[in-house]
Amino acid sequence: MHYRSFLNRDYKSPSKPGATRRPLRTHWRLRALAFVAGSIVLGAVLAATHDSGADNERVTVQLPVEAGHNNGIQSLGERVTLALPLPPASVAAFAETPEAAPKEAVEWEEVVVRRGDTLSSIFSRLEMHSQLGPILALGEPTRILTSIHPGQTFRVRRAETGLAELVYDLDDTKSLRIWRDGDGYRAETAMRELEVREARATGTIRHSLFQAGLEAGMSENLIMELATIFGWDIDFALDIRAGDQFSLIYEEYYRDGEKLRDGRILAAEFVNQGHTYRAAFFDGDGARAGYYSPDGHSMRKAFLRAPVDFHRISSRFQPERYHPVLGIKRPHRGVDYAAATGTPIKASGDGKIVFRGVKGGYGNTVIIQHGATYSTLYAHLSKFRSGLGTGSRVKQGQIIGYVGQSGLATGPHLHYEFRVNGVHRNPLTIKLPTAEPLPKAVVTRFQAHADPLFAQLDTVKRVQLAQISTP
């Protein structure tokens, strides 16, 4: 019978009038039993052939079948007797050998600490809660496990008896390892060295620095660091133009051949509207660690150009402006930076808070005095940074409050004023005082360190130009 006919056959209809057909599952069960029996016979014969010294005694195997349907096998009522040779001694011995003890699992699973997790809840989730006590009883260094935070990870390897091994990375170079030792556990803190590699990136801005940086293979943190280095000289909200270029050499940290994170920028160049800025990192004796220009001047200025990350400038420094709330013309002696409510506001320079409170139409206001000459004002705050008050000392970049629209304001923004000897000056155009340059005795050592890095930047630029000119 063709297989298509077999598949299409109606097993519910009798083949002859008056006949009763056996159900299909019984029919196939008998065929299956016959196949099993045949397999046993064949296996025994092959085993006997392989081992001429096999025992010639016979063993009887009885299989249930239905009477009258022996399928070629001698029928004895409801049982079938098969005379088979006994298996060779070697086969029988193997069959009697107990199963080898299961090996410990070699697969690792990663456990991420969730919000609200405790060490107890994590071990319960792993069904290993009974082993937590013995582990904590080890004392140091397992005590660090009691201070876990969301987002941290454990790597766990299981065994039949529960936990076989646990690894908890304390930082990039240090890990806590706990493993089973007999009936108990042992723990140690292991140190691993990181491999530091130099990497290079270069790009041309078409739409934004952020997009160009991503296209150049840079991380978000690396893009922000590049902007911070040149942020005292370039206003990245107002000064950037299509065609501006950047190049940089930076560190990458690897562990066991896998990249962990970006490191510090070693040297960088930014060409803005045809003007070239260069900087290299230096941490030599007698110098403050930081970025310096090729002649040894600090890239860091005494004041930040903008004290807040803003979306746009909503109002500039003007001798006379129509006030949107009062409806009259009056001078606008600062710059308004439009930003979302709650955006952090940073102190633009080192100094001391001389006022912190509500100040008329300014609303919530902070005033910082920077030495005897300079002062800055920050107005319309939604709230102040806790822990600071009048008389507090602050560092450049330290958060002092948050953007809002307190006082006479029509929307959330920071009103920022810059004063020199009490006189208002335009924060966008004033030439900001620089930080201390490198001491003359250190400049030579800095240049010996920086010149090879700047030479590498020249090579990076030449490669970029060659790639652009290649059709």
Helices and strands as residue ranges (DSSP letters): H 3-8, H 24-50, E 58-64, E 79-85, H 89-96, E 108-112, H 119-125, G 129-131, H 132-136, G 142-146, E 153-159, E 162-169, E 174-181, E 184-191, E 195-204, H 209-215, H 220-230, E 245-255, E 258-272, E 275-282, E 290-292, E 312-315, E 318-322, E 329-332, E 335-338, E 344-346, E 351-358, G 360-362, E 364-370, E 374-384, E 393-394, E 399-403, E 413-420, E 423-425, H 440-469
